[in-house]
């Protein structure tokens, strides 16, 4: 299977950067594409796993292609279309395009061309080849709930911490964290960030052994504080006000999408202990853990998924396998049955003589 995790220096030498797009502009295009997938998926009542899978496809695709070659909004629709089929929540391509048209301006939607459906369907084959048909993607959501069940502390604050960490995981899709670290590491780091902001103190945790100096050592080994802080900073940078420099280049697909007035972002403050430091390039070792807590945690409530499989009217029936009639083969002749009494028995040797008295 391909290895989908890159160092930071690899993220600075992408095809887009070699095509003349600055790192700041590429990060903005990635954020716009990811946010577009999230908005489209939410409007179509798709689950968080489907949306997250589509965003991961989007980020992986542009590690091999440039934003100038493939417009980001067409790629986003294609990734969401493929993710729906992989996560067993398929949507029709024309329905995705219809929602995309309602979310984009006429100038941005003009990149879809005269036949948007054909553009998306053609790009799907390129997407499959780019991601090497590696369709199954793991996300931090499941690890977040599993790890939280092992922690002991104030239940109300624990629930608040899980809700906040869940929001951070959603927003982390707009970054390249899914290209840098495994979902287990992202889940631990964002739980650490949410615990600091919600002031949740871990009193103890299930499965604790003397060698564990922190609660996350039981889930992921060799995780340093510098690594956790770096992941936290990448997520918190999303909430800092960013201004687009004048005259910034824009690849096919239009300029950056302006946030609607009702699209508010939470205002958070990084913990006092967080400081910008160098990143530890050593990959941590993930260790499995068993759940055994009596705390019942659930993900944020979401509207039930409504989906009905589309009908396919008008399809011609499959032709029969054999179009010619079967050959007429006569049955084999039967052996003649003899009539009359059976023939007398004939001995090949003379009968034995009578024994003497």
C-alpha positions as CSV (number, residue, x, y, z in Angstrom):
1,X,0.0,0.0,0.0
2,X,1.3,3.6,-0.7
3,X,2.6,5.7,2.2
4,X,0.6,8.9,2.4
5,X,2.6,10.9,5.0
6,X,5.1,13.5,4.1
7,X,7.6,15.7,5.8
8,X,7.2,19.5,5.8
9,X,9.9,20.0,3.2
10,X,7.9,17.7,0.8
11,X,4.8,20.0,1.3
12,X,6.9,22.9,0.1
13,X,7.9,21.2,-3.2
14,X,4.5,20.2,-4.5
15,X,3.6,20.4,-8.2
16,X,1.8,23.6,-7.5
17,X,4.9,25.3,-6.1
18,X,6.9,24.1,-9.1
19,X,4.1,25.7,-11.2
20,X,4.7,29.1,-9.8
21,X,2.1,29.1,-7.0
22,X,3.3,30.3,-3.6
23,X,3.0,28.2,-0.5
24,X,0.5,30.7,1.0
25,X,-1.7,30.6,-2.1
26,X,-1.6,26.8,-2.2
27,X,-2.6,26.6,1.4
28,X,-5.5,29.0,0.7
29,X,-6.6,26.9,-2.3
30,X,-6.5,23.7,-0.1
31,X,-8.5,25.4,2.6
32,X,-11.1,26.7,0.1
33,X,-11.4,23.3,-1.5
34,X,-11.8,21.5,1.8
35,X,-14.3,24.0,3.1
36,X,-16.3,23.6,-0.2
37,X,-16.4,19.8,0.3
38,X,-17.6,20.3,3.9
39,X,-20.3,22.8,2.9
40,X,-21.5,20.6,0.0
41,X,-21.6,17.5,2.1
42,X,-23.5,19.2,4.9
43,X,-26.1,20.5,2.4
44,X,-26.5,17.0,1.0
45,X,-26.9,15.4,4.5
46,X,-23.7,13.3,4.1
47,X,-22.0,11.9,7.2
48,X,-18.8,13.2,8.6
49,X,-16.9,10.1,7.5
50,X,-17.9,10.7,3.9
51,X,-16.9,14.4,4.0
52,X,-13.6,13.7,5.7
53,X,-12.8,11.0,3.2
54,X,-13.4,13.4,0.3
55,X,-11.2,16.0,1.9
56,X,-8.3,13.5,2.3
57,X,-8.7,12.5,-1.4
58,X,-8.5,16.2,-2.2
59,X,-5.3,16.8,-0.3
60,X,-3.6,13.6,-1.7
61,X,-4.6,14.5,-5.3
62,X,-2.7,17.8,-5.2
63,X,0.5,16.2,-4.0
64,X,0.8,14.9,-7.6
65,X,-1.0,17.6,-9.6
66,X,-1.0,21.4,-9.8
67,X,-3.9,23.7,-9.0
68,X,-3.2,25.4,-12.3
69,X,-3.8,22.2,-14.2
70,X,-7.0,21.0,-12.3
71,X,-9.4,23.6,-10.9
72,X,-10.0,23.0,-7.2
73,X,-13.8,23.1,-7.3
74,X,-14.1,20.4,-10.0
75,X,-11.7,18.3,-8.1
76,X,-13.6,18.8,-4.9
77,X,-16.9,17.7,-6.5
78,X,-15.1,14.6,-7.9
79,X,-13.6,13.7,-4.5
80,X,-17.0,14.0,-2.8
81,X,-18.6,11.9,-5.5
82,X,-16.0,9.1,-5.1
83,X,-16.1,9.3,-1.3
84,X,-19.8,8.9,-1.3
85,X,-19.5,5.6,-3.1
86,X,-16.6,4.4,-1.0
87,X,-18.4,5.2,2.3
88,X,-21.7,3.6,1.0
89,X,-23.6,7.0,0.9
90,X,-23.6,7.6,-2.9
91,X,-25.1,10.7,-4.4
92,X,-25.8,11.3,-8.1
93,X,-23.2,13.4,-9.9
94,X,-25.8,15.8,-11.2
95,X,-27.1,16.4,-7.6
96,X,-23.6,17.3,-6.4
97,X,-23.1,19.7,-9.3
98,X,-26.5,21.3,-8.6
99,X,-25.5,22.0,-5.0
100,X,-22.1,23.2,-6.1
101,X,-23.7,25.7,-8.5
102,X,-25.8,27.0,-5.6
103,X,-22.7,27.6,-3.5
104,X,-20.4,29.1,-6.1
105,X,-20.6,32.3,-8.0
106,X,-21.1,32.3,-11.8
107,X,-17.4,33.1,-12.3
108,X,-16.2,30.2,-10.2
109,X,-18.8,27.8,-11.7
110,X,-17.6,28.7,-15.2
111,X,-14.6,26.5,-14.6
112,X,-16.9,23.5,-14.9
113,X,-17.2,24.1,-18.6
114,X,-20.2,23.4,-20.9
115,X,-20.7,19.8,-19.5
116,X,-20.0,19.8,-15.8
117,X,-21.0,16.2,-15.4
118,X,-18.6,15.0,-18.0
119,X,-15.8,17.0,-16.4
120,X,-16.4,15.3,-13.0
121,X,-16.8,11.8,-14.5
122,X,-13.6,12.2,-16.5
123,X,-11.6,13.5,-13.6
124,X,-12.8,10.6,-11.5
125,X,-10.6,8.2,-13.5
126,X,-7.6,10.5,-13.0
127,X,-8.3,10.7,-9.3
128,X,-8.4,6.9,-8.9
129,X,-5.1,6.5,-10.7
130,X,-3.6,9.3,-8.6
131,X,-4.5,7.9,-5.3
132,X,-3.5,4.4,-6.6
133,X,-7.0,3.0,-5.9
134,X,-6.2,3.2,-2.1
135,X,-9.8,4.1,-1.2
136,X,-10.0,3.2,2.6
137,X,-9.2,6.1,4.8
138,X,-9.1,6.2,8.6
139,X,-10.1,9.4,10.5
140,X,-9.4,10.7,14.0
141,X,-13.1,10.6,15.1
142,X,-13.1,7.0,16.2
143,X,-9.8,7.2,18.0
144,X,-11.0,10.4,19.7
145,X,-14.0,8.6,21.3
146,X,-12.0,5.5,22.1
147,X,-9.3,7.4,23.9
148,X,-11.7,9.6,25.8
149,X,-13.5,6.6,27.3
150,X,-10.2,5.6,29.0
151,X,-9.8,9.0,30.8
152,X,-11.0,9.7,34.3
153,X,-12.0,13.1,35.6
154,X,-15.0,15.4,35.8
155,X,-17.6,13.9,33.4
156,X,-19.1,17.3,32.5
157,X,-15.7,18.7,31.5
158,X,-14.8,15.5,29.8
159,X,-17.9,15.8,27.6
160,X,-17.1,19.4,26.8
161,X,-13.6,18.5,26.0
162,X,-14.7,15.8,23.5
163,X,-17.1,18.2,21.8
164,X,-14.4,20.8,21.4
165,X,-11.9,18.2,20.2
166,X,-14.5,17.0,17.7
167,X,-14.8,20.5,16.3
168,X,-11.0,20.8,16.1
169,X,-10.9,17.5,14.1
170,X,-13.5,18.9,11.7
171,X,-11.5,22.1,11.2
172,X,-8.2,20.3,10.9
173,X,-9.4,19.0,7.5
174,X,-8.7,22.5,6.1
175,X,-5.0,21.9,6.9
176,X,-2.5,19.4,5.7
177,X,-2.3,17.5,9.0
178,X,-3.8,14.4,7.2
179,X,-0.7,14.4,5.0
180,X,1.7,14.7,8.0
181,X,0.5,12.5,10.8
182,X,-1.6,9.4,11.4
183,X,-5.1,9.8,12.7
184,X,-4.2,8.5,16.1
185,X,-1.6,11.2,16.6
186,X,-4.0,13.9,15.4
187,X,-6.7,12.7,17.8
188,X,-4.2,12.8,20.8
189,X,-2.9,16.2,19.9
190,X,-6.4,17.8,19.5
191,X,-7.6,16.2,22.7
192,X,-4.6,17.8,24.4
193,X,-5.6,21.2,22.9
194,X,-9.2,20.8,23.8
195,X,-8.3,19.7,27.4
196,X,-6.2,22.9,27.8
197,X,-8.9,25.2,26.6
198,X,-11.8,23.4,28.5
199,X,-9.6,23.1,31.6
200,X,-10.2,19.4,31.9
201,X,-7.7,17.7,34.2
202,X,-7.0,14.0,33.7
203,X,-7.0,12.5,37.1
204,X,-6.2,9.0,36.0
205,X,-6.8,6.7,33.0
206,X,-7.5,3.0,32.5
207,X,-4.6,0.7,31.7
208,X,-2.0,3.0,33.3
209,X,1.4,1.5,33.9
210,X,4.5,3.1,35.7
211,X,6.3,3.8,32.4
212,X,3.5,6.1,31.2
213,X,4.4,9.7,32.2
214,X,1.4,11.2,30.4
215,X,-2.0,9.9,29.4
216,X,-1.3,9.9,25.7
217,X,1.7,7.5,26.2
218,X,-0.7,4.6,26.5
219,X,-2.2,5.3,23.1
220,X,0.7,6.6,21.0
221,X,4.3,6.1,22.0
222,X,7.2,8.5,21.6
223,X,5.0,11.6,21.3
224,X,6.9,14.7,22.4
225,X,5.4,17.9,23.7
226,X,7.0,19.7,20.7
227,X,5.0,17.5,18.3
228,X,1.7,18.1,20.2
229,X,2.3,21.9,20.2
230,X,3.1,22.0,16.5
231,X,-0.2,20.2,15.6
232,X,-2.1,22.6,17.9
233,X,-0.5,25.6,16.3
234,X,-1.5,24.4,12.8
235,X,-5.1,24.2,13.8
236,X,-5.1,27.4,15.8
237,X,-3.7,29.3,12.8
238,X,-7.0,28.6,11.1
239,X,-8.7,31.0,13.5
240,X,-6.2,33.9,13.1
241,X,-7.3,36.6,10.7
242,X,-5.6,36.3,7.3
243,X,-5.7,38.8,4.5
244,X,-5.1,37.9,0.9
245,X,-2.3,40.0,-0.6
246,X,-3.3,42.2,-3.5
247,X,-2.7,40.8,-6.9
248,X,-2.4,37.2,-5.7
249,X,-2.5,34.7,-8.5
250,X,-5.5,32.5,-8.8
251,X,-5.5,29.2,-10.8
252,X,-8.4,28.0,-12.9
253,X,-11.5,28.0,-10.7
254,X,-11.6,31.7,-9.7
255,X,-10.6,33.6,-6.6
256,X,-10.9,32.7,-3.0
257,X,-14.4,32.0,-1.8
258,X,-15.7,34.7,0.7
259,X,-17.2,33.3,3.8
260,X,-20.9,34.1,4.3
261,X,-22.0,36.4,7.0
262,X,-23.4,33.7,9.2
263,X,-20.2,31.5,8.9
264,X,-18.7,32.2,12.2
265,X,-15.5,30.7,13.5
266,X,-14.9,30.1,17.2
267,X,-12.5,32.5,18.8
268,X,-10.0,30.5,20.8
269,X,-6.8,31.4,22.6
270,X,-3.8,29.0,22.6
271,X,-2.8,27.7,26.0
272,X,-0.1,29.5,27.8
273,X,2.2,26.5,27.7
274,X,2.2,26.4,23.9
275,X,5.2,28.0,22.2
276,X,6.5,27.7,18.6
277,X,9.2,25.1,18.5
278,X,10.8,22.9,16.0
279,X,9.0,19.8,14.9
280,X,10.3,16.3,15.9
281,X,10.5,14.4,12.6
282,X,10.6,11.0,14.4
283,X,7.3,9.2,13.7
284,X,5.6,8.0,16.9
285,X,4.7,4.4,17.4
286,X,1.0,3.8,17.7
287,X,0.0,1.1,20.2
288,X,-3.6,-0.3,20.5
289,X,-5.5,-0.1,23.7
290,X,-8.7,-1.7,25.0
291,X,-11.7,0.3,26.1
292,X,-12.9,-0.3,29.7
293,X,-14.3,2.9,31.1
294,X,-17.9,3.3,32.3
295,X,-18.1,6.8,30.7
296,X,-20.6,6.9,27.9
297,X,-19.4,9.3,25.2
298,X,-21.2,10.0,21.9
299,X,-20.2,12.2,19.0
300,X,-22.1,15.4,18.3
301,X,-25.6,14.8,17.3
302,X,-26.2,15.0,13.6
303,X,-29.3,14.8,11.4
304,X,-30.1,11.2,10.3
305,X,-28.8,10.4,6.9
306,X,-31.5,10.3,4.3
307,X,-30.7,8.4,1.2
308,X,-32.6,6.2,-1.3
309,X,-30.8,4.3,-4.0
310,X,-31.6,5.7,-7.4
311,X,-33.7,3.7,-9.8
312,X,-32.4,2.7,-13.2
313,X,-35.4,2.7,-15.6
314,X,-35.2,1.9,-19.2
315,X,-32.2,-0.5,-19.1
316,X,-32.3,-3.2,-21.7
317,X,-32.3,-6.8,-20.4
318,X,-29.2,-8.8,-20.8
319,X,-29.1,-10.9,-24.0
320,X,-29.2,-14.7,-23.5
321,X,-25.9,-16.5,-23.4
322,X,-26.8,-18.8,-26.4
323,X,-28.6,-17.3,-29.3
324,X,-28.7,-20.5,-31.5
325,X,-31.0,-23.4,-30.6
326,X,-29.4,-26.4,-29.0
327,X,-28.3,-29.2,-31.5
328,X,-30.6,-32.1,-32.1
329,X,-28.6,-35.2,-31.1
330,X,-30.4,-38.5,-31.5
331,X,-30.3,-40.9,-28.5
332,X,-27.9,-43.8,-28.7
333,X,-29.4,-47.2,-29.9
334,X,-30.6,-49.6,-27.3
335,X,-29.2,-53.2,-27.0
336,X,-31.6,-55.9,-28.2
337,X,-33.5,-57.7,-25.4
338,X,-33.5,-61.6,-25.9
339,X,-36.8,-63.4,-26.0
340,X,-37.8,-67.0,-25.1
341,X,-36.5,-69.4,-22.4
342,X,-32.9,-68.9,-21.3
343,X,-30.3,-71.2,-22.9
344,X,-29.2,-74.3,-21.1
345,X,-26.1,-74.1,-18.9
346,X,-23.0,-75.6,-20.5
347,X,-20.1,-76.7,-18.3
348,X,-16.6,-76.3,-19.7
349,X,-15.5,-79.3,-17.5
350,X,-17.2,-82.6,-16.9
351,X,-19.3,-82.9,-13.8
352,X,-17.5,-84.6,-10.8
353,X,-18.0,-88.3,-10.4
354,X,-20.0,-89.7,-7.5
355,X,-17.9,-90.2,-4.4
356,X,-17.4,-93.9,-3.4
357,X,-19.5,-95.2,-0.5
